[in-house]
Amino acid sequence: MSILDSFVDKARRRALSVVLPEGKDERIVAAARRLLDEGIAQPIVLGRVDEIEQAAKAAGVPLEGVRTLDPAASDKLDAYTRSYVQGRDLDAKVAARMVRKPLFYGG
C-alpha cells in the first residue's frame, strides 16, 4: 500500500468533512464529487448556489449528495460575526463583510 493509499484509508475511517471555499471553480466541484464518490470525506462546497451549479455543469459532475452553503445566506452569519468582533477593535459591519467571504467563512 502506498503512502497516499494509507492516507486515503485513514480519512475514510475517520468520516471527515472537508470545507472547499472556492465553489465557483469547476476543479473544486469535481474534487468534491470525487471525495464523496470515493467515500474519502463529506465535502461542503462554499459559494453562491448559482455559481456552484455552473461550475458543476462545466466540470460535468452532478451535485447530488454534495453539501453546498452560501456564507452570505447562512443562518450562522450573525453568530460568526459577533464571535469575530469579540476581543478585537473592529467595526461589526467590517466583520460581517469578512465573514460573508467563502474563504474566511470556511476558516
MARTORKOL-32667 format. One record per residue (C-alpha): residue number from 1; residue in one letter; x, y, z. Coordinates in steps of 0.25 Angstrom, whole numbers. Layout:
<sites>
(site NUM; 'A'; (X; Y; Z))
...
</sites>
This chain:
<sites>
(site 1; 'M'; (0; 0; 0))
(site 2; 'S'; (6; 14; -4))
(site 3; 'I'; (6; 25; 6))
(site 4; 'L'; (-5; 32; -2))
(site 5; 'D'; (-14; 20; -1))
(site 6; 'S'; (-11; 19; 14))
(site 7; 'F'; (-15; 34; 16))
(site 8; 'V'; (-28; 32; 8))
(site 9; 'D'; (-31; 19; 16))
(site 10; 'K'; (-29; 27; 29))
(site 11; 'A'; (-38; 38; 24))
(site 12; 'R'; (-49; 28; 20))
(site 13; 'R'; (-49; 22; 34))
(site 14; 'R'; (-50; 36; 41))
(site 15; 'A'; (-62; 40; 33))
(site 16; 'L'; (-57; 55; 32))
(site 17; 'S'; (-64; 67; 26))
(site 18; 'V'; (-55; 76; 17))
(site 19; 'V'; (-59; 90; 14))
(site 20; 'L'; (-56; 95; 0))
(site 21; 'P'; (-58; 110; -1))
(site 22; 'E'; (-55; 112; -16))
(site 23; 'G'; (-69; 107; -21))
(site 24; 'K'; (-69; 115; -34))
(site 25; 'D'; (-56; 107; -38))
(site 26; 'E'; (-60; 95; -46))
(site 27; 'R'; (-48; 87; -42))
(site 28; 'I'; (-52; 89; -27))
(site 29; 'V'; (-66; 84; -30))
(site 30; 'A'; (-60; 72; -38))
(site 31; 'A'; (-51; 69; -26))
(site 32; 'A'; (-63; 70; -16))
(site 33; 'R'; (-71; 60; -25))
(site 34; 'R'; (-58; 51; -25))
(site 35; 'L'; (-57; 52; -9))
(site 36; 'L'; (-72; 48; -8))
(site 37; 'D'; (-72; 37; -19))
(site 38; 'E'; (-59; 30; -13))
(site 39; 'G'; (-64; 31; 1))
(site 40; 'I'; (-52; 39; 5))
(site 41; 'A'; (-59; 51; 12))
(site 42; 'Q'; (-72; 58; 13))
(site 43; 'P'; (-70; 71; 4))
(site 44; 'I'; (-76; 84; 8))
(site 45; 'V'; (-75; 94; -4))
(site 46; 'L'; (-76; 109; -1))
(site 47; 'G'; (-81; 120; -10))
(site 48; 'R'; (-93; 125; -17))
(site 49; 'V'; (-102; 113; -21))
(site 50; 'D'; (-103; 118; -36))
(site 51; 'E'; (-88; 119; -37))
(site 52; 'I'; (-86; 105; -31))
(site 53; 'E'; (-97; 99; -41))
(site 54; 'Q'; (-90; 106; -52))
(site 55; 'A'; (-76; 100; -48))
(site 56; 'A'; (-82; 86; -47))
(site 57; 'K'; (-88; 87; -61))
(site 58; 'A'; (-75; 92; -66))
(site 59; 'A'; (-68; 80; -59))
(site 60; 'G'; (-78; 70; -64))
(site 61; 'V'; (-82; 65; -50))
(site 62; 'P'; (-95; 64; -42))
(site 63; 'L'; (-96; 72; -29))
(site 64; 'E'; (-106; 61; -23))
(site 65; 'G'; (-101; 58; -9))
(site 66; 'V'; (-90; 69; -9))
(site 67; 'R'; (-94; 79; 2))
(site 68; 'T'; (-94; 94; -3))
(site 69; 'L'; (-94; 106; 6))
(site 70; 'D'; (-95; 121; 3))
(site 71; 'P'; (-88; 128; 14))
(site 72; 'A'; (-95; 141; 11))
(site 73; 'A'; (-109; 134; 13))
(site 74; 'S'; (-104; 126; 25))
(site 75; 'D'; (-113; 126; 38))
(site 76; 'K'; (-100; 126; 46))
(site 77; 'L'; (-95; 139; 40))
(site 78; 'D'; (-99; 148; 51))
(site 79; 'A'; (-93; 138; 62))
(site 80; 'Y'; (-80; 137; 54))
(site 81; 'T'; (-79; 152; 52))
(site 82; 'R'; (-81; 154; 67))
(site 83; 'S'; (-71; 144; 70))
(site 84; 'Y'; (-61; 150; 61))
(site 85; 'V'; (-63; 164; 67))
(site 86; 'Q'; (-61; 159; 81))
(site 87; 'G'; (-47; 164; 87))
(site 88; 'R'; (-44; 172; 74))
(site 89; 'D'; (-44; 186; 71))
(site 90; 'L'; (-53; 184; 59))
(site 91; 'D'; (-66; 190; 54))
(site 92; 'A'; (-77; 180; 53))
(site 93; 'K'; (-80; 184; 38))
(site 94; 'V'; (-66; 181; 34))
(site 95; 'A'; (-66; 168; 42))
(site 96; 'A'; (-80; 164; 35))
(site 97; 'R'; (-73; 167; 21))
(site 98; 'M'; (-62; 158; 25))
(site 99; 'V'; (-70; 146; 30))
(site 100; 'R'; (-78; 146; 17))
(site 101; 'K'; (-66; 143; 9))
(site 102; 'P'; (-65; 128; 6))
(site 103; 'L'; (-50; 127; 9))
(site 104; 'F'; (-52; 134; 22))
(site 105; 'Y'; (-65; 127; 26))
(site 106; 'G'; (-59; 113; 23))
(site 107; 'G'; (-48; 116; 33))
</sites>
